[in-house]
Amino acid sequence: MSTSHLKITEIQFPNAEFLPEVVKMLNEGHTVTLRLRGFSMRPFLEDNRDKALLCKPEHPKVGDPVLAEIAPKHFVLHRIIDIAGDRVTLRGDGNLANETCRLENIVGGVIGFYRKGRDTLDRTDGRKWRIYSWIWMRLYPIRRYLLAFYRRIWLRIVRK
């Protein structure tokens, strides 16, 4: 069959229905690529543009981006900012508020991101991601202003 006659259809499901199935696949040892939804990881990851490559989490640590279930069937992809015992504090790069869960509720670890429609993976263990993470996590005191500039000015310039 010729590939020129194939039609690709993209289907969207509510996260509460879809992500528990993703968690099952991760627990079986599969990797899963998810298109990102939401704005919590701005400015570097955008809604419906970027994708995350996930695996079963092994040893989550501070700074890691993870998929976590913070309430029954309510999942977020955020960065770990603190681990105290089995209590994990998370914050999206584009968020100012924290969220918490238990270590057992970390259901996916991020291997890397496919950004801006590219086919190459920006690995979370790569130099680029580590430098970005180190800088961004330390900018938390002024993040409110940086995010406001990004939303109100930068996006308007870039989208023209």
C-alpha positions as CSV (number, residue, x, y, z in Angstrom):
1,M,0.0,0.0,0.0
2,S,1.3,3.4,-0.9
3,T,2.0,5.7,2.1
4,S,0.7,8.7,0.2
5,H,-2.9,7.4,0.8
6,L,-2.6,7.0,4.5
7,K,-4.5,9.5,6.6
8,I,-3.3,10.3,10.1
9,T,-6.0,11.2,12.6
10,E,-5.2,12.7,16.0
11,I,-7.6,12.1,18.8
12,Q,-7.7,13.9,22.2
13,F,-9.0,12.3,25.4
14,P,-9.5,13.9,28.8
15,N,-6.4,13.4,31.0
16,A,-8.4,11.6,33.7
17,E,-9.2,8.9,31.2
18,F,-6.0,8.8,29.1
19,L,-3.2,9.2,31.7
20,P,-4.1,6.1,33.8
21,E,-3.5,4.1,30.7
22,V,-0.2,5.8,30.1
23,V,0.8,4.9,33.7
24,K,0.0,1.3,33.0
25,M,2.2,1.3,30.0
26,L,5.0,3.0,31.9
27,N,4.7,0.4,34.7
28,E,5.0,-2.4,32.1
29,G,8.4,-0.9,31.1
30,H,7.3,1.0,27.9
31,T,8.3,4.5,27.1
32,V,5.6,6.9,26.1
33,T,5.7,10.2,24.1
34,L,3.0,12.7,25.2
35,R,2.0,15.9,23.6
36,L,2.1,18.5,26.4
37,R,-1.1,20.3,27.4
38,G,-1.2,23.4,29.5
39,F,1.0,26.3,30.3
40,S,2.6,25.2,33.6
41,M,6.1,24.5,32.1
42,R,6.4,27.8,30.2
43,P,8.5,29.6,29.0
44,F,10.4,26.6,27.5
45,L,7.6,24.1,26.9
46,E,4.4,25.2,25.2
47,D,0.9,23.9,25.1
48,N,0.1,21.5,22.2
49,R,3.5,22.2,20.6
50,D,6.0,20.2,22.5
51,K,6.2,16.5,23.5
52,A,7.7,14.7,26.5
53,L,9.3,11.2,26.4
54,L,8.4,9.4,29.6
55,C,9.6,6.3,31.3
56,K,8.9,4.5,34.6
57,P,10.6,6.7,37.3
58,E,13.5,5.0,39.0
59,H,15.1,7.4,41.5
60,P,13.4,10.8,41.2
61,K,15.5,13.7,42.5
62,V,15.3,17.4,43.0
63,G,15.3,19.2,39.6
64,D,13.8,16.3,37.7
65,P,10.7,16.9,35.6
66,V,8.1,14.2,36.4
67,L,4.6,13.1,35.7
68,A,2.8,13.0,39.1
69,E,-0.7,12.3,40.3
70,I,-1.4,15.0,42.8
71,A,-5.1,14.0,43.4
72,P,-7.1,11.0,42.1
73,K,-6.9,11.1,38.3
74,H,-5.4,14.6,38.4
75,F,-1.9,14.6,36.8
76,V,0.7,17.3,36.3
77,L,4.1,17.4,34.6
78,H,6.2,19.6,36.9
79,R,9.7,19.8,38.3
80,I,10.6,18.4,41.7
81,I,11.8,21.2,43.9
82,D,12.0,19.3,47.2
83,I,11.8,15.8,48.6
84,A,11.4,15.4,52.4
85,G,10.9,11.7,53.3
86,D,8.2,10.5,51.0
87,R,6.7,14.0,50.5
88,V,7.5,15.6,47.2
89,T,7.0,19.3,46.4
90,L,6.5,20.1,42.7
91,R,6.4,23.4,40.8
92,G,5.8,24.0,37.1
93,D,8.4,26.2,35.5
94,G,5.6,28.6,34.5
95,N,3.9,28.5,37.9
96,L,4.5,30.4,41.1
97,A,2.6,28.1,43.5
98,N,3.8,24.6,44.7
99,E,1.9,21.3,44.6
100,T,2.6,18.3,46.7
101,C,2.3,14.5,46.4
102,R,3.9,11.4,47.8
103,L,6.9,9.8,46.3
104,E,4.7,6.8,45.3
105,N,2.6,9.2,43.2
106,I,5.5,10.0,40.9
107,V,4.2,7.9,38.0
108,G,6.6,9.0,35.1
109,G,10.1,10.3,34.7
110,V,10.9,12.5,31.8
111,I,13.8,11.3,29.6
112,G,13.6,14.4,27.4
113,F,11.5,16.8,25.3
114,Y,10.8,17.2,21.6
115,R,10.5,21.0,21.3
116,K,9.3,23.3,18.6
117,G,8.4,20.5,16.2
118,R,11.9,19.1,16.1
119,D,12.7,15.4,15.8
120,T,15.7,15.6,18.1
121,L,15.3,14.9,21.8
122,D,16.5,17.5,24.3
123,R,17.5,15.0,27.0
124,T,17.0,16.0,30.6
125,D,20.4,14.5,31.5
126,G,22.1,16.6,28.8
127,R,24.2,19.7,29.4
128,K,21.7,22.1,27.9
129,W,18.9,21.0,30.1
130,R,21.0,20.9,33.3
131,I,22.3,24.4,32.7
132,Y,18.8,25.7,31.9
133,S,17.4,24.0,35.0
134,W,20.1,25.3,37.3
135,I,19.5,28.9,36.2
136,W,15.7,28.8,36.1
137,M,15.4,27.2,39.5
138,R,17.5,30.0,41.0
139,L,15.5,32.7,39.3
140,Y,12.4,31.8,41.4
141,P,12.4,35.1,43.3
142,I,12.0,37.1,40.1
143,R,10.1,34.5,38.0
144,R,6.8,36.4,38.3
145,Y,8.3,39.3,36.4
146,L,10.0,37.1,33.8
147,L,6.8,35.2,33.1
148,A,4.8,38.4,32.8
149,F,7.3,39.8,30.3
150,Y,7.2,36.5,28.4
151,R,3.3,36.4,28.2
152,R,2.7,40.1,27.6
153,I,5.6,41.1,25.4
154,W,7.7,38.2,24.1
155,L,4.8,36.1,22.7
156,R,3.3,39.1,20.9
157,I,6.6,39.8,19.2
158,V,7.3,36.2,18.2
159,R,3.8,35.4,17.0
160,K,3.7,38.3,14.5
